[in-house]
Amino acid sequence: MKISAAGMFGNSPKRDFGFVRAFAQALEGLGFHALSVPEHVVFMASYESKYPYSADGAPGWGPETGIYDPLFVVQAAAAATTRLRFITGVLILPERPALLTAKEVLTLDHATGGRFELGVGSGWSWEEYAALGVPFERRGRRMDEYIEAMRVAWTQDRATYQGEFVQFEDVVLNPKPLTAGGPPIIIGGDSAAAMRRAARLGDGWYGWWAQDDLEAHLDVLHRALAKEGRSVHDDGFSFKLGVPLSSETPEEITAKADLARTLGVEELILAGPSPTSRFESVLESYADACGLR
């Protein structure tokens, strides 16, 4: 099982691009597989939308939170490393124009030497969609079309796509991605709809360990894949699971990693606190707990 880590950058003055590079180099030196970087274009002072990963529906951040655009973070981190891979965890795809995103992602594919995976989700906040002038309704269908349209633009010399939300004809999007067919598109989200989308359209699934009964939760994914004649064990399907960490002991982290491994998880992504003053020692403790050293 691969061990990766999530990081947030730009959310304080010290977590600047110098910190991005240092964090990525520390991960690579410790043997981590990848760095996962989140996205929100804007944050709101308050939400009516319910955050899906907290008991009371409130997001776990304050109104002054800010983060860098993950695509720029990945570019900077890739320039400072040689082996570490990267994934957006996750890019809210329906908020962005499909062809513009396709161009940015293929450029990043070249910049990283093919070390980038595009993790995408449909988001949970109608307020963010409204601020960006994009309808929140039917965002799932919009995302399906965006995924299809991006792949068409990445692979066809004269690309044509006719959908409800995306239409283009004889489009030339060059250069083509460095990765044949384009970077893997990993579907993020723990709803049944997200799992069905991963089974139908995804090169993988990126879920979040926020349930008491993880095995039962993952069974929803297995059933969705089976319906499409697929499996988490298929070549070309990446089975990723993010695990939130707060005050867990090394023994508790080891136990979580062991359970994830038993359940067939291909890549475990640790999302824990990493204070700027001692991030290296924290990452070292994660690496030791998961057997990387």
SEBA-548842 format. One line per field, with one value per residue (C-alpha): residue number from 1; residue in three letters; x, y, z. Coordinates in Angstrom, 3 decimals, padded with zeros to 6 digits. Layout:
! residues N
num: [NUM  ...];
residu: [ALA  ...];
xx: [X  ...];
yy: [Y  ...];
zz: [Z  ...];
//
This chain:
! residues 293
num: [1  2  3  4  5  6  7  8  9  10  11  12  13  14  15  16  17  18  19  20  21  22  23  24  25  26  27  28  29  30  31  32  33  34  35  36  37  38  39  40  41  42  43  44  45  46  47  48  49  50  51  52  53  54  55  56  57  58  59  60  61  62  63  64  65  66  67  68  69  70  71  72  73  74  75  76  77  78  79  80  81  82  83  84  85  86  87  88  89  90  91  92  93  94  95  96  97  98  99  100  101  102  103  104  105  106  107  108  109  110  111  112  113  114  115  116  117  118  119  120  121  122  123  124  125  126  127  128  129  130  131  132  133  134  135  136  137  138  139  140  141  142  143  144  145  146  147  148  149  150  151  152  153  154  155  156  157  158  159  160  161  162  163  164  165  166  167  168  169  170  171  172  173  174  175  176  177  178  179  180  181  182  183  184  185  186  187  188  189  190  191  192  193  194  195  196  197  198  199  200  201  202  203  204  205  206  207  208  209  210  211  212  213  214  215  216  217  218  219  220  221  222  223  224  225  226  227  228  229  230  231  232  233  234  235  236  237  238  239  240  241  242  243  244  245  246  247  248  249  250  251  252  253  254  255  256  257  258  259  260  261  262  263  264  265  266  267  268  269  270  271  272  273  274  275  276  277  278  279  280  281  282  283  284  285  286  287  288  289  290  291  292  293];
residu: [MET  LYS  ILE  SER  ALA  ALA  GLY  MET  PHE  GLY  ASN  SER  PRO  LYS  ARG  ASP  PHE  GLY  PHE  VAL  ARG  ALA  PHE  ALA  GLN  ALA  LEU  GLU  GLY  LEU  GLY  PHE  HIS  ALA  LEU  SER  VAL  PRO  GLU  HIS  VAL  VAL  PHE  MET  ALA  SER  TYR  GLU  SER  LYS  TYR  PRO  TYR  SER  ALA  ASP  GLY  ALA  PRO  GLY  TRP  GLY  PRO  GLU  THR  GLY  ILE  TYR  ASP  PRO  LEU  PHE  VAL  VAL  GLN  ALA  ALA  ALA  ALA  ALA  THR  THR  ARG  LEU  ARG  PHE  ILE  THR  GLY  VAL  LEU  ILE  LEU  PRO  GLU  ARG  PRO  ALA  LEU  LEU  THR  ALA  LYS  GLU  VAL  LEU  THR  LEU  ASP  HIS  ALA  THR  GLY  GLY  ARG  PHE  GLU  LEU  GLY  VAL  GLY  SER  GLY  TRP  SER  TRP  GLU  GLU  TYR  ALA  ALA  LEU  GLY  VAL  PRO  PHE  GLU  ARG  ARG  GLY  ARG  ARG  MET  ASP  GLU  TYR  ILE  GLU  ALA  MET  ARG  VAL  ALA  TRP  THR  GLN  ASP  ARG  ALA  THR  TYR  GLN  GLY  GLU  PHE  VAL  GLN  PHE  GLU  ASP  VAL  VAL  LEU  ASN  PRO  LYS  PRO  LEU  THR  ALA  GLY  GLY  PRO  PRO  ILE  ILE  ILE  GLY  GLY  ASP  SER  ALA  ALA  ALA  MET  ARG  ARG  ALA  ALA  ARG  LEU  GLY  ASP  GLY  TRP  TYR  GLY  TRP  TRP  ALA  GLN  ASP  ASP  LEU  GLU  ALA  HIS  LEU  ASP  VAL  LEU  HIS  ARG  ALA  LEU  ALA  LYS  GLU  GLY  ARG  SER  VAL  HIS  ASP  ASP  GLY  PHE  SER  PHE  LYS  LEU  GLY  VAL  PRO  LEU  SER  SER  GLU  THR  PRO  GLU  GLU  ILE  THR  ALA  LYS  ALA  ASP  LEU  ALA  ARG  THR  LEU  GLY  VAL  GLU  GLU  LEU  ILE  LEU  ALA  GLY  PRO  SER  PRO  THR  SER  ARG  PHE  GLU  SER  VAL  LEU  GLU  SER  TYR  ALA  ASP  ALA  CYS  GLY  LEU  ARG];
xx: [000.000  001.309  001.446  000.826  000.097  -002.219  -001.102  -002.637  -000.695  -001.358  -003.497  -000.926  002.007  004.567  002.930  004.169  005.755  009.053  007.169  005.501  008.907  010.315  007.238  007.372  011.095  010.561  007.847  010.026  012.988  010.869  009.504  005.930  004.233  002.304  001.188  -002.546  -003.608  -007.171  -009.154  -011.712  -011.695  -013.342  -014.523  -017.639  -018.102  -021.006  -022.713  -026.234  -024.848  -024.028  -020.451  -020.639  -017.698  -018.738  -021.452  -023.148  -022.638  -020.294  -016.972  -013.846  -012.285  -012.796  -014.140  -010.675  -009.303  -007.492  -005.465  -003.462  -004.762  -003.696  -002.451  000.128  001.104  001.683  003.825  006.050  006.329  007.103  009.920  011.504  011.253  011.986  009.881  007.001  003.590  000.694  -003.096  -005.752  -007.848  -010.136  -010.561  -014.215  -014.450  -017.934  -016.935  -014.333  -014.656  -013.967  -011.530  -009.620  -009.202  -008.122  -005.418  -004.185  -004.075  -002.223  000.285  000.759  001.150  004.133  005.505  005.473  006.853  003.630  003.529  000.067  -003.366  -006.492  -008.728  -012.150  -015.385  -018.697  -018.458  -020.987  -021.437  -024.017  -022.642  -019.280  -020.968  -023.121  -020.085  -018.499  -021.648  -022.129  -025.424  -025.242  -028.132  -027.246  -023.582  -023.189  -024.301  -022.142  -019.130  -019.808  -019.748  -016.617  -014.756  -015.872  -015.106  -011.641  -010.694  -011.957  -009.895  -006.814  -006.992  -008.556  -006.589  -009.794  -011.951  -015.740  -018.093  -021.798  -023.401  -025.892  -023.241  -020.243  -020.263  -017.328  -016.439  -013.085  -011.200  -007.415  -005.941  -002.191  000.210  -001.336  -000.703  002.580  000.612  -001.123  -004.838  -004.276  -003.594  -005.703  -008.995  -009.762  -013.323  -013.518  -016.486  -018.191  -021.755  -023.237  -023.454  -019.721  -018.937  -021.164  -019.387  -016.005  -017.169  -018.592  -016.071  -013.135  -009.574  -009.954  -011.755  -010.577  -012.703  -012.496  -012.352  -015.035  -017.292  -017.450  -017.963  -015.427  -015.922  -019.650  -018.959  -016.450  -018.926  -020.988  -018.007  -017.445  -021.076  -020.959  -017.825  -019.243  -022.278  -019.907  -017.906  -014.973  -013.079  -010.693  -008.122  -008.266  -005.186  -005.840  -008.158  -006.619  -008.214  -007.322  -008.478  -007.800  -007.637  -008.037  -005.598  -005.638  -004.161  -003.692  -000.755  001.725  000.163  -003.288  -001.983  -000.348  -003.640  -005.505  -002.913  -003.134  -006.921  -006.800  -004.288  -006.525  -009.449  -007.452  -006.766  -004.075  -003.050  -003.605  -003.424  -002.679  -004.307  -003.008  -001.693  001.758  002.879  005.405  007.805  008.109  006.531  009.548  009.346  005.582  006.070  008.811  006.426  003.799  006.416  007.561  004.004  003.246  006.510  008.170  011.460];
yy: [000.000  003.424  006.104  009.736  012.955  015.940  019.502  022.979  026.000  029.719  029.555  031.534  033.812  031.135  028.538  030.248  028.797  028.348  026.129  024.304  023.349  022.347  020.255  018.434  017.735  016.351  014.014  012.778  012.235  010.145  007.913  009.202  008.432  011.649  015.031  015.773  019.426  020.688  023.334  026.004  029.083  031.163  030.665  032.212  034.097  031.735  028.774  027.478  024.442  021.500  020.302  016.498  015.548  016.994  015.853  019.255  020.186  023.072  023.275  022.895  026.223  029.872  032.591  033.999  030.761  030.973  028.555  028.753  027.393  023.728  023.660  026.343  024.523  021.311  023.083  024.609  021.345  019.354  021.736  021.048  017.235  014.396  011.394  012.641  012.440  014.867  014.867  017.490  016.488  017.591  020.161  021.258  020.636  021.993  025.455  025.802  025.948  022.504  023.448  025.935  023.254  020.750  023.164  023.918  020.238  019.121  021.910  020.662  017.127  018.368  020.494  017.563  015.028  013.010  012.965  014.506  012.969  015.094  014.448  015.991  016.431  018.239  020.205  020.722  024.509  026.264  029.542  028.985  028.132  031.252  033.461  032.091  032.525  028.803  026.958  024.539  022.477  019.537  019.931  016.152  015.963  018.996  017.218  014.080  016.146  018.021  014.749  013.398  016.662  016.999  013.503  014.205  017.405  015.597  012.740  014.013  016.104  017.900  017.570  017.703  017.324  018.083  018.011  020.016  022.015  021.725  022.131  022.538  021.462  021.007  022.325  022.029  021.711  021.319  020.139  016.851  015.647  013.977  011.130  009.087  009.892  012.598  012.498  010.001  011.493  010.326  010.864  012.131  011.959  009.587  009.806  006.881  009.163  009.901  006.203  005.442  008.182  006.708  003.304  004.689  007.377  007.397  006.169  005.740  006.854  009.104  008.750  009.974  007.832  009.636  006.674  004.361  001.320  001.753  -001.736  -001.185  002.182  000.719  -002.001  000.694  001.360  -002.338  -002.798  000.241  -001.049  -004.552  -003.115  -001.618  -004.826  -003.305  -003.840  -001.923  -004.546  -003.713  -002.322  001.337  001.847  003.684  003.036  005.939  006.706  009.859  009.539  012.598  012.732  014.991  013.656  009.977  008.141  006.402  003.091  004.316  005.501  002.110  000.387  002.536  001.784  -001.925  -001.889  000.046  -002.443  -005.336  -003.725  -003.519  000.216  000.954  004.376  005.815  009.613  010.989  014.339  015.572  018.766  019.845  022.927  024.959  024.996  021.210  019.773  017.576  015.752  015.296  013.828  011.578  010.252  009.514  007.763  005.614  004.713  003.514  001.633  003.924  003.962];
zz: [000.000  -000.953  001.740  000.788  002.637  002.258  002.813  002.937  001.746  001.714  004.845  006.871  005.986  006.855  004.628  001.488  -001.642  000.151  002.595  -000.316  -001.698  001.693  002.516  -000.820  -000.490  003.013  001.740  -001.080  001.227  003.607  000.846  000.622  -002.672  -003.317  -002.048  -002.098  -002.307  -001.704  -003.562  -002.822  -005.017  -002.295  001.252  002.734  005.998  006.769  005.125  004.839  003.040  005.263  005.265  004.781  007.008  010.364  012.742  012.898  009.232  010.056  008.191  010.286  009.377  010.195  007.905  007.177  005.743  002.423  000.321  -002.879  -006.155  -006.088  -009.678  -008.910  -005.713  -007.643  -010.238  -007.552  -005.611  -008.749  -009.674  -006.274  -006.480  -008.894  -007.815  -005.669  -007.322  -006.906  -006.830  -006.276  -003.330  -004.896  -007.655  -007.831  -011.539  -012.399  -011.142  -013.934  -017.747  -019.208  -021.981  -019.842  -017.176  -019.830  -021.018  -017.498  -016.563  -019.701  -019.092  -015.534  -016.863  -018.886  -016.040  -013.611  -016.065  -015.842  -012.043  -011.680  -011.146  -011.394  -008.402  -009.012  -007.096  -007.420  -004.165  -001.411  -001.087  -003.218  -001.860  -003.571  -006.866  -006.620  -005.974  -009.147  -011.224  -011.866  -011.225  -008.301  -009.657  -011.889  -011.105  -011.243  -014.862  -015.657  -014.172  -016.225  -019.405  -018.356  -017.802  -021.171  -022.985  -021.474  -022.562  -026.075  -026.254  -024.931  -027.446  -030.703  -033.201  -034.226  -031.147  -031.178  -028.243  -028.095  -024.674  -022.681  -020.833  -023.161  -026.928  -029.287  -032.815  -034.562  -031.551  -031.589  -028.092  -028.335  -027.178  -026.264  -022.701  -021.910  -020.312  -023.007  -022.927  -020.348  -016.612  -014.635  -013.483  -009.954  -008.703  -005.149  -002.815  -000.417  -001.647  -003.549  -006.590  -006.433  -006.173  -009.173  -011.112  -010.180  -011.387  -014.623  -015.594  -013.214  -013.373  -009.635  -006.489  -003.665  -000.553  003.005  006.127  008.121  008.903  011.896  009.664  006.889  005.486  004.968  003.373  000.928  000.029  -001.715  -003.979  -004.626  -005.670  -007.935  -009.633  -010.014  -011.776  -014.358  -014.646  -012.770  -009.525  -007.261  -008.250  -011.958  -013.632  -014.294  -011.312  -008.361  -004.947  -002.659  000.862  002.857  006.629  008.873  011.787  014.812  018.047  017.151  018.658  016.348  017.378  016.361  012.989  012.458  013.266  010.736  008.071  008.814  008.514  005.248  003.890  004.937  003.084  -000.121  -000.180  -002.752  -001.446  002.034  002.218  005.683  006.394  009.714  011.275  010.154  012.101  010.146  013.086  013.241  010.105  009.375  012.701  012.269  008.796  010.166  012.818  010.124  007.999  010.926  011.928  008.395  007.913  005.377  007.325];
//
